[in-house]
Amino acid sequence: MSKRNLVLIGFMGSGKTSVGLRMSYRLRRPVEDTDKLIERRTGRSISEIFAREGEEHFRRLETELLSELAEKGRSAIYSVGGGTPVRPENRELLKRLGTVVLLRVRPETVYERLKEDTTRPLLQCPDPLGRIRELMEGRREAYESCADVILDVDDMEMEDIMESIAKEMNRMKLLVINGPNINFLGIREKSVYGTQDYQHLLDMIRKKGEESGNDITVFQSNHEGAIIDRIQEAYFDGTEGIVINPGAYTHYSYAIRDALASITVPKVEIHISDITKREEFRKVSVTAPACDRQIYGLGLAGYLKAIDCVLDMGKKQG
């Protein structure tokens, strides 16, 4: 089971609290409601905060809380307020926080569930159903843009919702990084790197992700700074394992080495050719010491072996 946090988002009345509590038993993780956390911090109810300081003040409190939570450890469940994803900075923080699951419901479902609830400040109006429709449409893009998983839960049984979420939490999020000239596979030195082109490699990795049930993203750049930026981004986006072919940077980029050393997830360095049987300069890797393992000389199949190694290390850590 992945150690990522589980983050439940959705409109009020979508069932985030109920699902969060049930998932806490299933995953054996603590569950927190961000609205409740804010109430405990301020000593006031959400309704009181809205009445005294207004919605914008409350949204700032949400952002501050999410920023703190994103820096904490993992393996928790968070249920967040319905309006939390509206702020762009909150969407980024939510994705950093963990796997974001959107519990999507129809306006009519929300109305039936909340029509007798007088504690919802945004629904205290003459036409609550109309207000629900308006708010849901206004938030739709924000919700969907930060969600890793979208579940239409109106007609779903709780067990089905939990099973769908548990399946997602079992998936690992991997990153494959290719350095300079890897995009020229099938063009450069075919006697060394083979005749298959870069698209063939991408197809292999995509198929591997589908067959193993994991999310594998591939990034390629001929620029050192771009590779470093992507490694650093992996620190924030929930990446749980890295396979990297630094290309020629293998032999002299201490900057890439330092970036890799900053990320504590499983890491495997991969090379298509047997670097131990080539030019002297290729036998030295300054990046390998920042990785858990180095694989070379297996052709493109080495990528699949590297992915298996990362998956195996990730499961052992989990």
C-alpha positions, 0 to 999 in steps of 0.5 A: 500500500502506498504511503501517500496521503489520501486527500478527499475533495468534493462539494459539501454533502458529497460524502467526504467525511463518511468516506474518510472515516471508513477509509481510515479503518480500511487503510489503518490511517488517521483521518482529519477534516481540515474544517475541523482542524481550523475550528480547533485552531481558531476556537470558532465554528466555520459559520462564525468565521464566515460571519465575522471575517468573511469567506476570503479570510477563511480561505487564507486559513485553509491555505496556511493549513494546507501548506503546513500539512504538505510539509508533514509526513505521509500515510494520513487521510484528509477531508477538505472543505468544499471550497478549498480547491477554488484558490489556485495555490490550494490546488497546487498544495492539494496535489503536493499533499497526496493522492487527490480523489474527487467525490463528484455528485449531482446538485439534486443529491446535495440538496436532498442531503443538506436541505435541513442543515442550517450550519452551511453558510453558503446555503442560507438563501431563498433558493438553495438548490439554485445556489448549489447548482451555481456553486458546483458549476463555478467550482467544476474546473477547479475540482477536476483540474487537481483531482488524480481520481474522479468518482461519480458517487451518487449511485455508488455503494460505500464498499464500491467507493472504498474499493475504487480508492483502495485500488488507486492507493495501491498504484505507485507513481513513477518517473522515468527521466531521459537525458540528452540525445536519448530522444535520438534513439534509432538515429544515433550510433545504431550499432551501440543503441539499436535501431528502435526509435524513442517512440518505441521506448515510450510505448514500452514504458506505457505498456509496462505501466498499464500491465503493472497498474502503476502511473509512469511518467516519462520526461526527456530533456537535452538540458541539465537545468531542465532535468534538475528542475524535474527531479526537484518537482518530483519532491513535491508531486508525490513521485514514489520512484525514479528511473533515470538515464542521465545520458552524457551528464552521467559522467560529470553533472554533480548538479544532477547528482545533488538533485537526485541525492535530495530525493529519498524515493527509490532511484535506479540509474539505467544505461542502454549500452554496457558502459563498462566496455566503452570509452574510459570516460563512460566508465565513470558515473558521478550520478550512480552513487545518488541512486540505489542501483545501476543497470546497464548493457541490457538495451531498452529492456533495461528500462523495464528491469529498472522499473521492476527494481523501483517497484520492488523497492517501493513495495518493501518500503511501503 
